[in-house]
Amino acid sequence: MFRLAEDLRVYLHRDPIDFRCGINSLAILVEQSMGLNPFERAAFAFCNRRRTRMKLLFFDRSGFVLVLKALTEDKFRWPKRAETVVALTAEQLRWLLDGIDIDAMVPHPVRQYQFVG
């Protein structure tokens, strides 16, 4: 398995795509539909309608890399959010690839205290 840098930005295209799309079609989708630069230091994730396949697209110094993960018996737990583009951390992408529902993961809220008491 390849390793993702901890500081890598990750963007999910929330809606399913036509999985016949290759590198060029996905790069155009990143530009036109997501409004992002496909050459930036980021990974772009796409899923099929049945949520059984995920494609990752990223640019690696001299060319695009396309990674496909296909599940035979399970489904990816794709985020159910209103926005078309969902920003994630590299850690959240690893969780998603491992089948974890990242929308169900709720961290403790950040607290701001003025004094001890």
N, C-alpha and C positions, 0 to 999 in steps of 0.2 A: 504494500500500500504506500502511496506517496504521502508526504507530510505537508501540511499546510502551515505556513508561518503564522505565529500567534497574532501578529498585527495586520494580517491580510483582511481587507474589507470583503464582505460577501453580500451579494444582492440576489434575492430570489424573485423570479418572475412568478407572481402568485397564481395567475391563471394557467391552465394546462396549454401546452403547445402541440403542434403537429410534429410527431417524433421522427418524421422523415427529414426534418431540417438538419442540415449539416453545419459546418463551421461558418461558412459565409452567411447563410440565412440567419443563424443565431447572432452573429456579430451585427448584422443589420437590425435585428430585433432589439438588441441592447441599445443601439443608437436611436432608433426611431420610436419604439414602443416604451422603452424604459427611460429614455432621455439621458443615457450615460455613455461614457467613452469606453469602448471595448478594449482599448489599449492601456487603460489605467491598471495599476497594480491591485487587481481585484479578481474575484471569482464570481461568475454568474451562474446561477442554478435554475434549471428548468425541469418540469415534471410532465408526464403524460396524463391523459384524462383518467386512467384507472389507478394512478398513483403507484404503479409498479416499476416505473423506470425513472431515473434521474440522470440528467446530463449536466456536467460542469464545463464551463468554457472559461479559459483564461489565456492571457498573452504572456509568453515566457521568452523574453529577450529577443528572439528572432522569429517567432511564429506563434500561432494559436495552438493550444492544446485542448482536446475534447476528451472528456472522461465520461464513460457511461457505467452506471450501476443498475442492474436489472434484478428485481426480486422475483422469485418463483412462487412463493406461497404467502408472502406478506405484502403490506402496503406502506408507503412512506406517509408519515403523519404531517402533511403539508399544513403550514400555518393558515388559519382562517381569519384573515384580517381584511379590512376595507381597502387599504392602499394596494395599488398594482405592483409596486416594488417594495419588498420587505428587506431591510438592512439587518444583517446578522453578524455575529462574530465568527471567527474560525472555529471556536469551541462549539457554538450552537450548530454550525454546519456538521461537525463531527457527530453531535447528538442526533441530528436529523438523519444522517446516513446510518446511524445505529438503531433507528426506529423509535427514538424518544420524541414524545410530543412536546415541543418546546413552548407551546402556548400554555401548557399545564404547569410548567416550571415557574413558580413565583418566588422571587427572592424576598428577603426581608426588606422593608422600606428603609430608605436612608433617613437617619434621624439627625436633627440639628438641635443641640442643647445649648442653652445660655449659661447655665450654672449647675453645679452638682447639688443634689438635694434629696 
